[in-house]
Amino acid sequence: MKGIILAAGKGSRLYPMTRPVCKPLLPVYDKPMIYYPLAVLMQAGVRDIMIIIPPGEEGPFYRLLGNGARFGVNITYAVQEVARGIADALLIGEQFVGGDKVCLVLGDNIFYSLDFEHYLNQALTCKESACVFGYYVTDPRAFGVVEFDEDGAAVSIEEKPRFPKSNYIIPGLYFYDNEVMEIAHNLTPSARGELEITDVNLEYLRRGDLHVVKLDRDFVWLDAGTADNLLSSGLEVKRVQDDTGRYIACLEEIAYNRGYISREQLEMLARDLDKTLYGQYLQCQ
């Protein structure tokens, strides 16, 4: 399976913060925002990763992450010249994905649960060709909303409905088989001129090939796309880390636990950060 992170948004909802630096490089508490979706892919066992970035941002991303070698993964970069919607990421990454399955994650979404790898395994092993997640929110009107039947199977998805049929929304993490490339090529742009990921999910639903995994109510999902959400996301990351003693999206720890890097490599990476709480946490792993 290949992984794609869509991190190409201008971050206009975060102006003026994002005028000098693009949104995925902003800090969410103690880590750059891009660490969080990258951690999701690493936890899912995905090691070949493409990050789709805005024009002119190759240098900052490469200085931060390089080619991924220090985390035991392979990172390449592609530029989205014009924002054309989430599903456009699939077309940009088509050659990179080749004939493989793909996991697409949004660059400003944060996922955390002590059982997160259990949920990821459900997505990786489900019998359907596409798997997404259902997350409960109190006001779902700004999202893609999924409706379930009495057996818990998804029966409809609506984008930003005025009258939602449930409180479950689909956050920015999607698992697809290779048929998604054909689906993406056949999409028609929406009224706002974008290729909508909801239309991709609807096509899998029409084919009877979409599985939606409901996340428990204690699951942490955050969208750090506005100033208020960026602040609350940072505070929530700090709260979870303080309460549990476990760091969210610690790439070095994930790489070591999955056998991507050695103990010696982990210790070397920790020494480079030894003046920070992050580095001191690594030294204790």
C-alpha positions as CSV (number, residue, x, y, z in Angstrom):
1,M,0.0,0.0,0.0
2,K,1.1,3.5,-0.8
3,G,0.3,6.6,1.3
4,I,-0.6,10.1,0.2
5,I,-0.8,13.2,2.4
6,L,-2.6,16.1,0.9
7,A,-0.8,19.1,2.5
8,A,-1.2,21.6,-0.3
9,G,-3.8,24.0,1.0
10,K,-3.1,27.7,1.2
11,G,-4.3,27.9,4.7
12,S,-6.3,31.0,4.0
13,R,-8.5,30.4,7.0
14,L,-5.3,30.9,9.1
15,Y,-4.1,34.2,7.6
16,P,-2.0,36.0,8.5
17,M,-0.2,33.1,10.2
18,T,0.1,31.2,6.9
19,R,1.4,34.0,4.7
20,P,5.1,33.3,5.6
21,V,4.7,29.6,6.2
22,C,2.3,27.0,4.8
23,K,-0.3,25.5,7.1
24,P,1.2,21.9,7.5
25,L,4.4,23.4,8.9
26,L,2.7,25.3,11.7
27,P,3.2,23.8,15.2
28,V,0.4,21.9,16.9
29,Y,1.7,22.0,20.4
30,D,5.2,20.5,20.2
31,K,5.3,19.1,16.7
32,P,4.7,20.4,13.1
33,M,1.2,19.7,11.9
34,I,2.6,17.4,9.1
35,Y,3.9,15.0,11.8
36,Y,0.3,13.9,12.7
37,P,-0.8,12.6,9.3
38,L,2.6,11.1,8.7
39,A,2.3,9.2,12.0
40,V,-1.0,7.8,10.8
41,L,0.5,6.3,7.7
42,M,3.5,4.9,9.7
43,Q,1.2,3.3,12.2
44,A,-0.7,1.7,9.3
45,G,2.5,0.2,8.2
46,V,2.8,2.4,5.1
47,R,6.4,3.2,4.2
48,D,6.2,4.6,0.7
49,I,4.7,8.1,1.1
50,M,4.0,11.0,-1.2
51,I,3.4,14.4,0.4
52,I,1.5,16.8,-1.9
53,I,2.6,20.4,-1.1
54,P,2.0,23.9,-2.3
55,P,4.2,25.5,-5.0
56,G,7.5,26.9,-3.7
57,E,7.5,24.9,-0.4
58,E,9.8,22.0,-1.4
59,G,12.8,23.5,0.6
60,P,11.0,23.8,4.0
61,F,9.5,20.4,3.8
62,Y,12.7,18.7,2.7
63,R,14.6,20.5,5.6
64,L,12.1,19.1,8.0
65,L,11.6,15.6,6.8
66,G,14.2,14.9,4.1
67,N,13.5,11.7,2.2
68,G,12.2,10.0,5.3
69,A,15.2,7.8,5.9
70,R,15.7,8.8,9.5
71,F,12.2,7.5,10.2
72,G,12.7,4.4,8.1
73,V,10.3,5.4,5.4
74,N,10.5,6.7,1.8
75,I,9.1,10.2,1.3
76,T,8.7,11.9,-2.1
77,Y,7.0,15.2,-2.8
78,A,4.6,16.5,-5.5
79,V,3.2,19.9,-6.0
80,Q,-0.5,20.8,-6.4
81,E,-0.3,23.9,-8.6
82,V,-4.0,24.7,-8.2
83,A,-6.3,23.6,-5.4
84,R,-8.8,21.3,-7.2
85,G,-10.2,19.3,-4.2
86,I,-9.2,16.3,-2.1
87,A,-9.8,13.8,-4.8
88,D,-7.3,15.6,-7.0
89,A,-4.6,14.2,-4.8
90,L,-5.3,10.7,-6.2
91,L,-4.7,12.0,-9.8
92,I,-1.5,13.8,-8.8
93,G,-0.3,10.6,-7.1
94,E,-1.4,8.2,-9.8
95,Q,2.1,7.3,-11.1
96,F,3.4,7.1,-7.5
97,V,0.6,4.7,-6.5
98,G,0.9,2.5,-9.6
99,G,-1.0,-0.7,-9.2
100,D,-1.1,-0.6,-5.4
101,K,-3.8,0.2,-2.9
102,V,-3.6,3.7,-1.4
103,C,-4.3,5.4,1.9
104,L,-5.0,9.1,1.6
105,V,-4.9,11.4,4.7
106,L,-5.4,15.1,5.0
107,G,-2.5,17.2,6.2
108,D,-4.5,19.1,8.9
109,N,-6.2,16.1,10.5
110,I,-5.1,14.6,13.8
111,F,-6.1,11.2,14.9
112,Y,-5.4,9.6,18.3
113,S,-6.6,6.6,20.3
114,L,-4.9,4.0,22.4
115,D,-6.6,1.5,20.1
116,F,-5.8,3.4,16.9
117,E,-3.8,0.6,15.4
118,H,-6.8,-1.7,16.0
119,Y,-9.0,0.6,13.9
120,L,-6.3,0.9,11.2
121,N,-6.1,-2.9,11.1
122,Q,-9.8,-3.0,10.5
123,A,-9.4,-0.7,7.5
124,L,-6.4,-2.7,6.2
125,T,-8.2,-6.0,6.4
126,C,-11.8,-5.2,5.5
127,K,-13.3,-7.2,2.6
128,E,-14.7,-4.2,0.9
129,S,-12.6,-2.2,-1.6
130,A,-12.9,1.1,0.3
131,C,-12.8,1.9,4.0
132,V,-13.4,5.1,5.8
133,F,-14.3,6.1,9.3
134,G,-17.4,7.5,11.0
135,Y,-16.8,10.1,13.8
136,Y,-19.5,11.5,16.0
137,V,-19.8,15.3,16.2
138,T,-22.5,17.4,17.7
139,D,-23.0,19.6,14.6
140,P,-22.2,17.7,11.4
141,R,-23.5,20.2,8.9
142,A,-20.0,21.4,7.8
143,F,-18.9,17.9,6.9
144,G,-19.6,14.8,4.8
145,V,-22.3,13.0,6.8
146,V,-22.8,9.3,6.7
147,E,-26.2,7.6,7.5
148,F,-26.4,4.0,8.8
149,D,-29.1,1.4,8.7
150,E,-30.3,-0.6,11.7
151,D,-27.5,-3.1,11.1
152,G,-24.8,-0.4,11.1
153,A,-24.1,-0.4,7.4
154,A,-23.7,2.9,5.6
155,V,-26.6,3.7,3.3
156,S,-26.0,7.3,2.3
157,I,-23.4,10.1,2.4
158,E,-24.3,13.8,2.1
159,E,-21.8,16.7,1.7
160,K,-22.6,19.6,4.1
161,P,-26.3,18.8,4.4
162,R,-28.7,21.4,5.8
163,F,-30.6,18.6,7.7
164,P,-28.1,15.8,8.5
165,K,-29.4,12.3,8.7
166,S,-26.9,11.4,11.5
167,N,-24.2,12.9,13.7
168,Y,-21.5,10.8,12.1
169,I,-19.0,12.5,9.7
170,I,-16.2,11.1,7.6
171,P,-12.9,12.6,8.7
172,G,-9.9,12.9,6.4
173,L,-8.5,9.4,6.3
174,Y,-9.4,7.1,3.4
175,F,-8.3,3.6,2.4
176,Y,-9.0,2.5,-1.3
177,D,-8.1,-0.3,-3.7
178,N,-6.6,0.6,-7.0
179,E,-10.1,1.1,-8.6
180,V,-10.1,4.5,-7.0
181,M,-7.9,5.8,-9.9
182,E,-10.6,5.0,-12.5
183,I,-13.2,6.5,-10.2
184,A,-11.2,9.7,-9.7
185,H,-10.6,10.1,-13.5
186,N,-14.4,9.9,-14.0
187,L,-15.3,12.5,-11.5
188,T,-17.2,15.7,-12.5
189,P,-16.1,18.9,-10.7
190,S,-18.6,20.1,-8.1
191,A,-20.3,23.5,-8.2
192,R,-17.2,25.0,-6.4
193,G,-15.0,23.6,-9.2
194,E,-13.4,20.8,-7.1
195,L,-13.1,17.0,-7.3
196,E,-15.0,15.9,-4.2
197,I,-13.8,13.0,-2.1
198,T,-17.5,12.5,-1.1
199,D,-18.2,11.6,-4.7
200,V,-15.5,8.9,-4.6
201,N,-17.0,7.5,-1.5
202,L,-20.5,7.6,-3.0
203,E,-19.3,5.6,-6.0
204,Y,-17.9,2.9,-3.8
205,L,-21.2,3.0,-1.8
206,R,-23.2,2.6,-5.0
207,R,-21.0,-0.4,-5.9
208,G,-21.7,-1.9,-2.5
209,D,-18.0,-1.7,-1.7
210,L,-17.7,0.9,1.0
211,H,-17.1,0.0,4.6
212,V,-17.4,2.6,7.4
213,V,-15.8,1.9,10.7
214,K,-17.5,3.8,13.6
215,L,-14.9,5.3,15.9
216,D,-15.6,5.2,19.7
217,R,-16.8,8.4,21.4
218,D,-13.5,8.6,23.3
219,F,-11.5,8.7,20.0
220,V,-9.6,12.0,19.4
221,W,-10.1,13.5,16.0
222,L,-9.1,17.1,15.4
223,D,-9.1,19.4,12.4
224,A,-6.5,22.1,12.8
225,G,-7.6,24.2,9.9
226,T,-8.7,27.4,11.7
227,A,-7.1,29.6,14.3
228,D,-9.5,28.4,17.0
229,N,-9.1,24.8,16.0
230,L,-5.3,25.1,15.8
231,L,-5.2,26.4,19.4
232,S,-7.7,23.8,20.7
233,S,-5.8,21.1,18.9
234,G,-2.5,22.1,20.5
235,L,-4.2,22.2,24.0
236,E,-5.8,18.8,23.4
237,V,-2.5,17.2,22.3
238,K,-0.8,18.6,25.4
239,R,-3.7,17.3,27.6
240,V,-3.5,13.8,26.2
241,Q,0.3,13.6,26.5
242,D,0.2,14.9,30.1
243,D,-2.6,12.6,31.1
244,T,-1.3,9.4,29.4
245,G,2.5,9.9,29.4
246,R,2.4,8.9,25.8
247,Y,3.3,11.3,22.9
248,I,1.0,11.7,20.0
249,A,2.7,11.4,16.5
250,C,6.2,10.8,17.8
251,L,7.6,9.6,14.5
252,E,10.9,8.3,16.0
253,E,9.0,6.2,18.5
254,I,6.7,4.8,15.9
255,A,9.6,4.0,13.6
256,Y,11.4,2.2,16.4
257,N,8.4,0.2,17.6
258,R,7.7,-1.0,14.1
259,G,11.3,-2.0,13.5
260,Y,11.9,0.7,10.9
261,I,15.0,2.0,12.8
262,S,17.4,0.4,15.3
263,R,17.8,1.2,19.0
264,E,21.1,3.0,18.1
265,Q,19.4,5.1,15.6
266,L,16.6,6.0,18.1
267,E,19.2,7.1,20.7
268,M,21.1,9.2,18.1
269,L,17.9,11.0,17.1
270,A,17.0,11.5,20.8
271,R,20.4,13.1,21.5
272,D,19.8,15.7,18.8
273,L,16.7,16.8,20.7
274,D,17.9,16.4,24.2
275,K,17.2,20.0,25.2
276,T,13.5,19.4,24.6
277,L,10.8,17.5,26.4
278,Y,10.2,15.6,23.1
279,G,13.9,14.5,23.1
280,Q,13.8,13.6,26.7
281,Y,10.7,11.5,26.1
282,L,12.5,9.7,23.3
283,Q,15.4,8.9,25.6
284,C,13.1,7.0,27.9
285,Q,11.7,4.7,25.1
